[in-house]
Amino acid sequence: MKTAKRAKDRRSVIIERHEFKPQEECGIFGMACKESRDIAQDIYFGLYALQHRGQESAGIAVQYECRKVSYSKKMGLVSEVFPQRRLSEFPSARTGVGHVRYSTTGSSNVANAQPVVFYGRYGRTAVAHNGNIVNCDRIKSRMIKNGHIFQCSIDSEVIAALINQYSEESLEAGVKKACGEIVGAFSILIMADDKLIALRDPLGLKPLCMGKLNDDIIFSSESCAIDALGGTEIRDIMPGEIVTVEKDLTVRSTMLDGVIKRRSCIFEYVYLARSDSRIDGVNVYDARYECGRMLASLCKIDADAVAGVPDSAIVSARGYSEVSGIPYTDALSKNRYIGRTFIQPSQSMRENSVKVKLNAIKANIMGKRLILIDDSIVRGTTSRKIVQLLRDNGAAEVHMVIASPVVAFPCFFGVDMESKDKLIGGHQGSDAICKAIGADSLHYMPMELMVKACGGQKSDFCTACFDGDYPLDLSDYNLDKFVLEL
Ligand code: SF4
């Protein structure tokens, strides 16, 4: 009975997770300081700014005198895991790493929270990772056969063990050799041996940038966290680059071996990243605004107002409004305080979940022909509920304009999506989707315009969830574990 109940509860959580939008799996943040100080406080604020990238667990590890490591990780939002009392228990330290997690591989429990902390060749070591490794099972099986033991089910632990195994000569040599073996998406921070190492996979699938706060060095998944600390962004870590910060804050850069070609995740610009971040030199805000402007030139719709689905599509809606001359309005208000604990116990409550998260602003939409911009359509269920919500609250017409092409393929690189048959664009055409979501019309951003708005060419980005053009040959791997089935 207990097992059945747990399974049912788990299903409730999973349905909730998929109800709204795909989720980024993780955010990472690290600092190396000139002097020992209260570094955990700064990492806390960095993680707080990255909370949108993972809401299931949070962790901080700091390295202090004689390479000791103090760490703490728990399930919950950053503010729940680290109340002031807990933060003040961290010792003064020179280096530290932090992590926020949303699970796609490995179950959602504290054993899988990060940073991964272990005793290795260079003493206490902490590893924080964002991304998915597609050949992880294979490497893990081989290592287990050779006598390695693992405590949890996340690929980050396998990366940590592999780096340690290959680090006979030096930590950086171990990183290089391990990264030559792992296949997939990875931005990683490693803290050991009085060093902080940051690296990005050869395709640069996951973002990672470097900044400064006075003399101290910061690494972060997104620049918004550097800004939050009052720091200055220096640059992005390049695809395939390993940056090592020594104890005296000397910074060294080397490259991974093999083919290195930027194919960064375009979904970061579309939806995942915060609008105030810069990724690979492009302001996410500008990319979204430009998408809206382009959509207005492309889709001429006779309407009274244009609105965006909060938060990511609001910027595109403003761009659309500017070019079309149709006034922008706020049609939806979002409840921003729903954390991982929002579990709906019954089917009827699940049906109402969109209403709990989003409410229509009746006075702004009553009797109006509305253009509603959203960043993407994944399953279609959320779009259907939002369209219905707007109609129930008086919208005369709802025209959906999507600031990306239709999502039709799953992601295997760390963004929580569905199997192809669960993605509405994976098996239905535009007219059928329009009918399914109950909109008066439905329009998409063409791929060539989306990549242009994001400041590059198609060959600069991974666009696989839109067109199936995966930047890695995946035919050799078991990908089942990356697809969450309902
Ligand atoms: S498949 Fe989509 S979400 Fe995944 S990395 Fe590629 S563009 Fe990003």
Boltz pocket constraint, residues with backbone or C-beta under 6 A from the ligand:
constraints:
  - pocket:
      binder: B
      contacts: [[A, 205], [A, 264], [A, 265], [A, 266], [A, 267], [A, 268], [A, 409], [A, 410], [A, 411], [A, 412], [A, 413], [A, 414], [A, 415], [A, 462], [A, 463], [A, 464], [A, 465], [A, 466]]
      max_distance: 6.0
